[in-house]
Amino acid sequence: MELKLFIEAEIVLGEVQDLGNRRIVRVMGGKFWSAELNGTILEGGGDWQNIRPDGVVDIDTRYTLKTDDGALIYLTNQGLRDGGYMRTFSRFEANDARYAWLNKRLFVSDGAKVDGVVKHSFYEVK
């Protein structure tokens, strides 16, 4: 599945002890598409980041997806960004029976941020 996010300026909380700098990036929306499901990313998600002293960013993102047929799906990603490239492990949660299969699977993703737009590609772990 491909996912494209539009993000807004971050909130910088500053240095957290010796762990690095904490910031929060607000998700403004986006799109997702695959052979199984397509739709939009709702505004209001976010990316809670910690920028480590070595420059690597710990990422913890949470979004709500709305499929073209009206189902809501919660998506979480945890992982690392080093330079412009991201690698995460991902979980989807759906209460709609049509998408219950997502609740039983794990995914990994790779992604990149280009000109303020984040794009992820998700792959099921089998």
C-alpha positions as a printed NumPy array, in Angstrom:
array([[  0.   ,   0.   ,   0.   ],
       [  1.192,   3.495,  -0.781],
       [  0.47 ,   6.365,   1.61 ],
       [  1.15 ,  10.055,   1.001],
       [  0.929,  12.509,   3.926],
       [  0.744,  16.269,   4.009],
       [  2.263,  17.71 ,   7.156],
       [  2.344,  21.053,   8.918],
       [  5.081,  22.877,  10.803],
       [  6.183,  21.097,  13.903],
       [  5.942,  21.975,  17.571],
       [  9.443,  21.91 ,  19.041],
       [  9.523,  20.946,  22.714],
       [ 13.3  ,  21.171,  22.954],
       [ 15.928,  18.964,  24.521],
       [ 14.685,  16.134,  26.727],
       [ 17.485,  15.477,  29.217],
       [ 20.244,  13.627,  27.345],
       [ 17.871,  11.851,  24.95 ],
       [ 17.683,  14.468,  22.2  ],
       [ 15.179,  17.038,  20.999],
       [ 11.47 ,  16.275,  21.033],
       [  9.125,  17.649,  18.371],
       [  5.579,  16.94 ,  17.209],
       [  4.544,  17.225,  13.561],
       [  0.851,  17.577,  12.788],
       [ -0.648,  15.562,   9.91 ],
       [ -2.883,  17.716,   7.709],
       [ -4.268,  14.93 ,   5.516],
       [ -3.277,  12.798,   2.595],
       [ -4.162,   9.832,   0.42 ],
       [ -3.544,   6.084,   0.449],
       [ -4.023,   3.453,  -2.206],
       [ -3.479,  -0.25 ,  -2.856],
       [ -5.175,  -3.177,  -4.563],
       [ -7.204,  -3.837,  -1.376],
       [ -8.15 ,  -0.368,  -0.117],
       [ -8.015,   3.301,  -1.052],
       [ -9.003,   6.535,   0.613],
       [ -7.909,   9.613,   2.504],
       [ -5.873,  10.335,   5.604],
       [ -7.866,  12.487,   7.979],
       [ -6.468,  15.663,   9.469],
       [ -5.447,  15.424,  13.111],
       [ -2.87 ,  12.661,  13.211],
       [  0.685,  13.318,  14.194],
       [  4.302,  12.28 ,  14.3  ],
       [  5.916,  12.363,  17.748],
       [  9.651,  12.543,  17.115],
       [ 12.839,  12.493,  19.135],
       [ 15.91 ,  13.797,  17.335],
       [ 18.838,  11.939,  18.841],
       [ 22.306,  13.483,  19.278],
       [ 23.561,  11.412,  16.29 ],
       [ 20.885,  13.003,  14.056],
       [ 18.748,   9.865,  13.727],
       [ 15.058,  10.54 ,  14.4  ],
       [ 12.918,   8.122,  16.439],
       [  9.416,   8.368,  14.961],
       [  6.053,   7.406,  16.432],
       [  3.19 ,   8.263,  14.091],
       [ -0.555,   7.839,  14.426],
       [ -3.096,   8.491,  11.677],
       [ -6.721,   7.781,  10.926],
       [ -7.469,   6.49 ,   7.445],
       [-10.919,   6.72 ,   5.853],
       [-11.515,   4.266,   3.028],
       [-13.421,   5.275,  -0.085],
       [-16.318,   3.113,   1.166],
       [-16.459,   4.89 ,   4.546],
       [-14.547,   2.597,   6.942],
       [-12.169,   4.131,   9.494],
       [ -8.778,   2.511,  10.104],
       [ -6.254,   3.508,  12.772],
       [ -2.584,   3.276,  11.733],
       [  0.491,   3.424,  13.966],
       [  4.13 ,   3.46 ,  12.81 ],
       [  7.232,   3.274,  14.956],
       [ 10.719,   3.393,  13.552],
       [ 13.675,   5.494,  12.501],
       [ 14.469,   8.243,  10.036],
       [ 18.098,   8.631,   9.041],
       [ 18.584,  11.46 ,   6.597],
       [ 15.559,  11.565,   4.338],
       [ 14.733,   7.859,   4.546],
       [ 12.39 ,   6.165,   7.036],
       [ 11.922,   2.55 ,   8.073],
       [  9.035,   1.591,  10.359],
       [  6.976,  -1.282,  11.658],
       [  3.253,  -0.669,  11.322],
       [ -0.102,  -1.847,  12.649],
       [ -3.579,  -1.188,  11.336],
       [ -6.764,  -1.413,  13.434],
       [-10.162,  -1.661,  11.77 ],
       [-13.579,  -2.245,  13.353],
       [-15.246,  -2.773,   9.971],
       [-15.605,  -6.496,   9.168],
       [-14.494,  -5.879,   5.569],
       [-11.073,  -4.843,   6.852],
       [-10.751,  -7.087,   9.926],
       [ -7.938,  -8.939,   8.145],
       [ -5.72 ,  -5.907,   8.857],
       [ -6.029,  -6.522,  12.62 ],
       [ -4.251,  -9.87 ,  12.238],
       [ -1.241,  -8.743,  10.237],
       [  1.976,  -6.809,  10.751],
       [  3.597,  -4.526,   8.219],
       [  6.893,  -2.777,   7.649],
       [  7.321,   0.347,   5.605],
       [  9.944,   2.42 ,   3.95 ],
       [  9.436,   6.059,   3.252],
       [ 10.903,   9.423,   2.455],
       [ 10.062,  13.072,   3.009],
       [ 10.389,  15.299,  -0.059],
       [  9.322,  18.96 ,  -0.105],
       [  7.203,  18.592,   3.05 ],
       [  5.346,  15.514,   1.793],
       [  5.923,  12.091,   3.357],
       [  5.399,   8.969,   1.262],
       [  5.426,   5.44 ,   2.726],
       [  5.207,   2.05 ,   1.037],
       [  3.871,  -0.758,   3.283],
       [  4.722,  -4.441,   3.008],
       [  3.049,  -7.261,   4.9  ],
       [  5.358,  -9.388,   7.046],
       [  4.632, -13.032,   6.19 ]])
